[in-house]
Amino acid sequence: MTSGTAVKKISLRLMAVLLVIFIAIQFIRPDRNISGQVFQTDISKTYNIPADVYTLIKNACYDCHSNNTNYPWYSNIQPIGWFLANDIKNGKAEINFSEFGSLSKRRQISKLRGIETQIKNDAMPLPAYRLLHKEAQLTEEQKELLINWIRNTRDSLSLNR
Ligand code: HEC
């Protein structure tokens, strides 16, 4: 046997092993973040939020910051689904728009400030997510719309604290 065929044999075996691992991990599926309901504490019920602003937040933020993720087909492929589940877990730990109304006013104000900073710095939505979701690529006008709403809401919260 020449060394060439030995290498071929090893790499075929390696590919077979990788394929088996890939198939095996498909069965380890993370829990889905789909509550199927709009909570009474949802930000849309907490504030008088204009439809266009709400649509922006829903399209750009809800997949990782609410109790209802709209899963893309490739989330069924592991490990992509695991990465997404991790983003959702960490995202919801920071902000959950489905439960925004359950925070104290002081916390709401501070969260709104954080949201403004993230949008201004183009830090949110996460860059990888933006690549795959056209509706999450906010234009300058859309960012301005969001930031204006956030500022007004923050101001009104500070006034009647
Ligand atoms: C793909 C998932 C994903 C999307 C979409 C997303 N986020 Fe996040 N967000 C995260 C994760 C994960 C964290 C936790 C911190 C980190 O890993 O950067 C986070 C953290 C945050 C924080 C706290 C950051 C800090 O360091 O204080 C804010 C504010 C935030 N997100 C706002 C938003 C807003 C507003 C949108 C929509 C315009 C959005 N996010 C969309 C995943 C996401």
py3Dmol code that shows the C-alpha trace and the ligand (Angstrom):
import py3Dmol

protein = """\
ATOM      1  CA  MET A   1       0.000   0.000   0.000  1.00  0.00           C
ATOM      2  CA  THR A   2       1.454   3.386  -0.954  1.00  0.00           C
ATOM      3  CA  SER A   3       1.372   6.204   1.571  1.00  0.00           C
ATOM      4  CA  GLY A   4      -1.076   8.049  -0.698  1.00  0.00           C
ATOM      5  CA  THR A   5      -3.795   5.431  -0.319  1.00  0.00           C
ATOM      6  CA  ALA A   6      -3.145   5.249   3.438  1.00  0.00           C
ATOM      7  CA  VAL A   7      -3.798   8.978   3.739  1.00  0.00           C
ATOM      8  CA  LYS A   8      -6.943   8.620   1.658  1.00  0.00           C
ATOM      9  CA  LYS A   9      -8.169   5.810   3.880  1.00  0.00           C
ATOM     10  CA  ILE A  10      -7.561   7.828   7.040  1.00  0.00           C
ATOM     11  CA  SER A  11      -9.287  10.926   5.716  1.00  0.00           C
ATOM     12  CA  LEU A  12     -12.280   8.867   4.578  1.00  0.00           C
ATOM     13  CA  ARG A  13     -12.499   7.369   8.034  1.00  0.00           C
ATOM     14  CA  LEU A  14     -12.199  10.820   9.592  1.00  0.00           C
ATOM     15  CA  MET A  15     -14.994  12.132   7.396  1.00  0.00           C
ATOM     16  CA  ALA A  16     -17.185   9.206   8.368  1.00  0.00           C
ATOM     17  CA  VAL A  17     -16.553   9.919  12.055  1.00  0.00           C
ATOM     18  CA  LEU A  18     -17.333  13.621  11.600  1.00  0.00           C
ATOM     19  CA  LEU A  19     -20.508  12.755   9.717  1.00  0.00           C
ATOM     20  CA  VAL A  20     -21.653  10.454  12.520  1.00  0.00           C
ATOM     21  CA  ILE A  21     -20.956  13.184  15.105  1.00  0.00           C
ATOM     22  CA  PHE A  22     -22.819  15.740  12.996  1.00  0.00           C
ATOM     23  CA  ILE A  23     -25.835  13.454  12.718  1.00  0.00           C
ATOM     24  CA  ALA A  24     -25.728  12.591  16.417  1.00  0.00           C
ATOM     25  CA  ILE A  25     -25.757  16.236  17.566  1.00  0.00           C
ATOM     26  CA  GLN A  26     -28.879  16.891  15.496  1.00  0.00           C
ATOM     27  CA  PHE A  27     -30.830  15.031  18.178  1.00  0.00           C
ATOM     28  CA  ILE A  28     -29.730  17.415  20.929  1.00  0.00           C
ATOM     29  CA  ARG A  29     -32.282  20.151  20.413  1.00  0.00           C
ATOM     30  CA  PRO A  30     -32.533  23.185  22.683  1.00  0.00           C
ATOM     31  CA  ASP A  31     -35.920  24.183  24.102  1.00  0.00           C
ATOM     32  CA  ARG A  32     -37.805  26.639  21.924  1.00  0.00           C
ATOM     33  CA  ASN A  33     -38.491  30.154  23.108  1.00  0.00           C
ATOM     34  CA  ILE A  34     -42.114  30.355  21.940  1.00  0.00           C
ATOM     35  CA  SER A  35     -44.722  31.300  24.521  1.00  0.00           C
ATOM     36  CA  GLY A  36     -47.403  31.888  21.874  1.00  0.00           C
ATOM     37  CA  GLN A  37     -48.895  34.847  23.729  1.00  0.00           C
ATOM     38  CA  VAL A  38     -48.496  38.586  24.133  1.00  0.00           C
ATOM     39  CA  PHE A  39     -47.877  39.280  27.812  1.00  0.00           C
ATOM     40  CA  GLN A  40     -49.699  41.980  29.780  1.00  0.00           C
ATOM     41  CA  THR A  41     -46.219  43.211  30.692  1.00  0.00           C
ATOM     42  CA  ASP A  42     -45.169  43.498  27.021  1.00  0.00           C
ATOM     43  CA  ILE A  43     -43.606  46.862  26.188  1.00  0.00           C
ATOM     44  CA  SER A  44     -46.454  47.496  23.724  1.00  0.00           C
ATOM     45  CA  LYS A  45     -48.942  47.305  26.614  1.00  0.00           C
ATOM     46  CA  THR A  46     -46.788  49.244  29.039  1.00  0.00           C
ATOM     47  CA  TYR A  47     -46.434  52.308  26.839  1.00  0.00           C
ATOM     48  CA  ASN A  48     -48.347  54.049  24.161  1.00  0.00           C
ATOM     49  CA  ILE A  49     -45.960  52.916  21.465  1.00  0.00           C
ATOM     50  CA  PRO A  50     -46.544  53.973  17.827  1.00  0.00           C
ATOM     51  CA  ALA A  51     -47.022  51.062  15.405  1.00  0.00           C
ATOM     52  CA  ASP A  52     -43.959  51.893  13.308  1.00  0.00           C
ATOM     53  CA  VAL A  53     -41.694  52.002  16.366  1.00  0.00           C
ATOM     54  CA  TYR A  54     -43.110  48.756  17.698  1.00  0.00           C
ATOM     55  CA  THR A  55     -42.608  47.037  14.330  1.00  0.00           C
ATOM     56  CA  LEU A  56     -38.953  48.073  14.354  1.00  0.00           C
ATOM     57  CA  ILE A  57     -38.359  46.666  17.835  1.00  0.00           C
ATOM     58  CA  LYS A  58     -40.279  43.502  16.986  1.00  0.00           C
ATOM     59  CA  ASN A  59     -38.361  42.887  13.783  1.00  0.00           C
ATOM     60  CA  ALA A  60     -34.925  43.792  15.111  1.00  0.00           C
ATOM     61  CA  CYS A  61     -34.932  42.778  18.771  1.00  0.00           C
ATOM     62  CA  TYR A  62     -37.690  40.308  19.687  1.00  0.00           C
ATOM     63  CA  ASP A  63     -35.919  37.183  18.456  1.00  0.00           C
ATOM     64  CA  CYS A  64     -33.431  37.469  21.338  1.00  0.00           C
ATOM     65  CA  HIS A  65     -35.182  39.815  23.767  1.00  0.00           C
ATOM     66  CA  SER A  66     -38.719  38.457  24.184  1.00  0.00           C
ATOM     67  CA  ASN A  67     -40.618  35.288  25.020  1.00  0.00           C
ATOM     68  CA  ASN A  68     -41.378  34.690  21.331  1.00  0.00           C
ATOM     69  CA  THR A  69     -38.590  33.930  18.871  1.00  0.00           C
ATOM     70  CA  ASN A  70     -39.387  33.682  15.187  1.00  0.00           C
ATOM     71  CA  TYR A  71     -37.083  30.787  14.304  1.00  0.00           C
ATOM     72  CA  PRO A  72     -35.375  30.663  10.890  1.00  0.00           C
ATOM     73  CA  TRP A  73     -35.184  27.224   9.194  1.00  0.00           C
ATOM     74  CA  TYR A  74     -31.447  26.916   9.830  1.00  0.00           C
ATOM     75  CA  SER A  75     -32.030  27.053  13.577  1.00  0.00           C
ATOM     76  CA  ASN A  76     -33.008  23.391  13.135  1.00  0.00           C
ATOM     77  CA  ILE A  77     -29.408  22.602  12.244  1.00  0.00           C
ATOM     78  CA  GLN A  78     -27.082  22.050  15.193  1.00  0.00           C
ATOM     79  CA  PRO A  79     -24.886  23.623  16.384  1.00  0.00           C
ATOM     80  CA  ILE A  80     -26.519  26.766  14.898  1.00  0.00           C
ATOM     81  CA  GLY A  81     -29.611  26.179  17.055  1.00  0.00           C
ATOM     82  CA  TRP A  82     -27.391  25.964  20.152  1.00  0.00           C
ATOM     83  CA  PHE A  83     -25.709  29.284  19.393  1.00  0.00           C
ATOM     84  CA  LEU A  84     -29.067  30.944  18.882  1.00  0.00           C
ATOM     85  CA  ALA A  85     -30.413  29.459  22.129  1.00  0.00           C
ATOM     86  CA  ASN A  86     -27.382  30.882  23.910  1.00  0.00           C
ATOM     87  CA  ASP A  87     -27.973  34.356  22.425  1.00  0.00           C
ATOM     88  CA  ILE A  88     -31.615  34.190  23.508  1.00  0.00           C
ATOM     89  CA  LYS A  89     -30.686  33.156  27.042  1.00  0.00           C
ATOM     90  CA  ASN A  90     -28.105  35.935  27.419  1.00  0.00           C
ATOM     91  CA  GLY A  91     -30.245  38.485  25.586  1.00  0.00           C
ATOM     92  CA  LYS A  92     -33.301  37.861  27.767  1.00  0.00           C
ATOM     93  CA  ALA A  93     -31.154  38.087  30.891  1.00  0.00           C
ATOM     94  CA  GLU A  94     -30.351  41.690  29.874  1.00  0.00           C
ATOM     95  CA  ILE A  95     -33.720  42.767  28.472  1.00  0.00           C
ATOM     96  CA  ASN A  96     -37.006  40.974  27.933  1.00  0.00           C
ATOM     97  CA  PHE A  97     -39.469  43.164  26.034  1.00  0.00           C
ATOM     98  CA  SER A  98     -42.286  40.708  26.836  1.00  0.00           C
ATOM     99  CA  GLU A  99     -41.800  41.452  30.530  1.00  0.00           C
ATOM    100  CA  PHE A 100     -40.619  45.045  30.358  1.00  0.00           C
ATOM    101  CA  GLY A 101     -43.630  46.317  32.302  1.00  0.00           C
ATOM    102  CA  SER A 102     -42.745  44.198  35.310  1.00  0.00           C
ATOM    103  CA  LEU A 103     -39.603  46.258  35.945  1.00  0.00           C
ATOM    104  CA  SER A 104     -39.630  49.188  38.345  1.00  0.00           C
ATOM    105  CA  LYS A 105     -39.745  52.630  36.729  1.00  0.00           C
ATOM    106  CA  ARG A 106     -36.170  53.242  37.741  1.00  0.00           C
ATOM    107  CA  ARG A 107     -35.068  50.021  36.024  1.00  0.00           C
ATOM    108  CA  GLN A 108     -37.124  50.812  32.934  1.00  0.00           C
ATOM    109  CA  ILE A 109     -35.417  54.176  32.619  1.00  0.00           C
ATOM    110  CA  SER A 110     -31.996  52.627  32.958  1.00  0.00           C
ATOM    111  CA  LYS A 111     -32.829  49.874  30.427  1.00  0.00           C
ATOM    112  CA  LEU A 112     -34.118  52.460  27.965  1.00  0.00           C
ATOM    113  CA  ARG A 113     -30.867  54.340  28.357  1.00  0.00           C
ATOM    114  CA  GLY A 114     -28.942  51.138  27.627  1.00  0.00           C
ATOM    115  CA  ILE A 115     -31.044  50.459  24.531  1.00  0.00           C
ATOM    116  CA  GLU A 116     -30.358  53.945  23.223  1.00  0.00           C
ATOM    117  CA  THR A 117     -26.609  53.466  23.666  1.00  0.00           C
ATOM    118  CA  GLN A 118     -26.626  50.065  21.949  1.00  0.00           C
ATOM    119  CA  ILE A 119     -28.506  51.412  18.940  1.00  0.00           C
ATOM    120  CA  LYS A 120     -26.342  54.525  18.695  1.00  0.00           C
ATOM    121  CA  ASN A 121     -23.180  52.412  18.773  1.00  0.00           C
ATOM    122  CA  ASP A 122     -24.559  49.921  16.245  1.00  0.00           C
ATOM    123  CA  ALA A 123     -23.891  47.214  18.828  1.00  0.00           C
ATOM    124  CA  MET A 124     -27.445  45.840  18.617  1.00  0.00           C
ATOM    125  CA  PRO A 125     -28.861  43.848  16.918  1.00  0.00           C
ATOM    126  CA  LEU A 126     -25.777  41.610  17.030  1.00  0.00           C
ATOM    127  CA  PRO A 127     -23.744  42.006  13.805  1.00  0.00           C
ATOM    128  CA  ALA A 128     -24.010  38.320  12.802  1.00  0.00           C
ATOM    129  CA  TYR A 129     -27.787  38.527  13.152  1.00  0.00           C
ATOM    130  CA  ARG A 130     -27.913  41.677  11.021  1.00  0.00           C
ATOM    131  CA  LEU A 131     -26.111  39.877   8.212  1.00  0.00           C
ATOM    132  CA  LEU A 132     -28.857  37.272   8.044  1.00  0.00           C
ATOM    133  CA  HIS A 133     -31.883  39.497   8.735  1.00  0.00           C
ATOM    134  CA  LYS A 134     -32.534  42.335   6.345  1.00  0.00           C
ATOM    135  CA  GLU A 135     -35.310  43.812   8.481  1.00  0.00           C
ATOM    136  CA  ALA A 136     -32.842  44.112  11.377  1.00  0.00           C
ATOM    137  CA  GLN A 137     -30.478  46.344   9.376  1.00  0.00           C
ATOM    138  CA  LEU A 138     -31.752  49.652  10.710  1.00  0.00           C
ATOM    139  CA  THR A 139     -31.404  52.724   8.494  1.00  0.00           C
ATOM    140  CA  GLU A 140     -30.337  56.064   9.969  1.00  0.00           C
ATOM    141  CA  GLU A 141     -33.986  57.220   9.871  1.00  0.00           C
ATOM    142  CA  GLN A 142     -35.168  54.108  11.648  1.00  0.00           C
ATOM    143  CA  LYS A 143     -32.520  54.513  14.350  1.00  0.00           C
ATOM    144  CA  GLU A 144     -33.550  58.129  14.798  1.00  0.00           C
ATOM    145  CA  LEU A 145     -37.198  57.147  15.076  1.00  0.00           C
ATOM    146  CA  LEU A 146     -36.367  54.601  17.757  1.00  0.00           C
ATOM    147  CA  ILE A 147     -34.040  56.883  19.682  1.00  0.00           C
ATOM    148  CA  ASN A 148     -36.556  59.735  19.669  1.00  0.00           C
ATOM    149  CA  TRP A 149     -39.239  57.480  21.028  1.00  0.00           C
ATOM    150  CA  ILE A 150     -36.898  56.125  23.692  1.00  0.00           C
ATOM    151  CA  ARG A 151     -35.907  59.649  24.792  1.00  0.00           C
ATOM    152  CA  ASN A 152     -39.498  60.857  25.000  1.00  0.00           C
ATOM    153  CA  THR A 153     -40.546  57.789  26.946  1.00  0.00           C
ATOM    154  CA  ARG A 154     -37.632  58.150  29.316  1.00  0.00           C
ATOM    155  CA  ASP A 155     -38.426  61.800  29.893  1.00  0.00           C
ATOM    156  CA  SER A 156     -42.078  61.085  30.633  1.00  0.00           C
ATOM    157  CA  LEU A 157     -41.077  58.313  33.037  1.00  0.00           C
ATOM    158  CA  SER A 158     -38.667  60.593  34.900  1.00  0.00           C
ATOM    159  CA  LEU A 159     -41.355  63.285  35.200  1.00  0.00           C
ATOM    160  CA  ASN A 160     -44.042  61.187  36.831  1.00  0.00           C
ATOM    161  CA  ARG A 161     -41.851  58.947  38.916  1.00  0.00           C
TER     162      ARG A 161
END
"""
ligand_1 = """\
43
HEC
C -29.312 37.706 17.821
C -29.773 38.053 19.118
C -29.975 39.497 19.497
C -30.727 40.457 18.859
C -31.508 40.302 17.572
C -30.651 41.647 19.665
N -29.892 41.412 20.770
Fe -29.515 42.696 22.306
N -28.379 41.293 23.245
C -28.135 40.026 22.782
C -27.240 39.335 23.693
C -26.737 37.916 23.537
C -26.948 40.238 24.738
C -26.081 39.996 25.976
C -24.801 40.778 25.949
C -23.926 40.454 24.799
O -23.662 39.259 24.557
O -23.485 41.376 24.098
C -27.674 41.470 24.416
C -27.630 42.612 25.205
C -28.371 43.755 24.944
C -28.352 44.950 25.780
C -27.538 45.138 27.049
C -26.144 45.446 26.618
C -25.254 45.871 27.733
O -24.088 45.497 27.660
O -25.722 46.569 28.624
C -29.187 45.843 25.187
C -29.507 47.257 25.690
C -29.707 45.245 23.982
N -29.197 43.973 23.864
C -30.601 45.840 23.123
C -31.031 45.303 21.932
C -31.905 45.999 21.020
C -32.491 47.381 21.262
C -32.094 45.174 19.953
C -32.862 45.491 18.696
C -32.589 46.728 18.043
C -31.339 43.953 20.205
N -30.704 44.072 21.418
C -31.295 42.850 19.366
C -28.663 39.457 21.650
C -29.449 40.110 20.710
"""
view = py3Dmol.view(width=600, height=400)
view.addModel(protein, "pdb")
view.setStyle({"model": 0}, {"cartoon": {"style": "trace"}})
view.addModel(ligand_1, "xyz")
view.setStyle({"model": 1}, {"stick": {}})
view.zoomTo()
view.show()
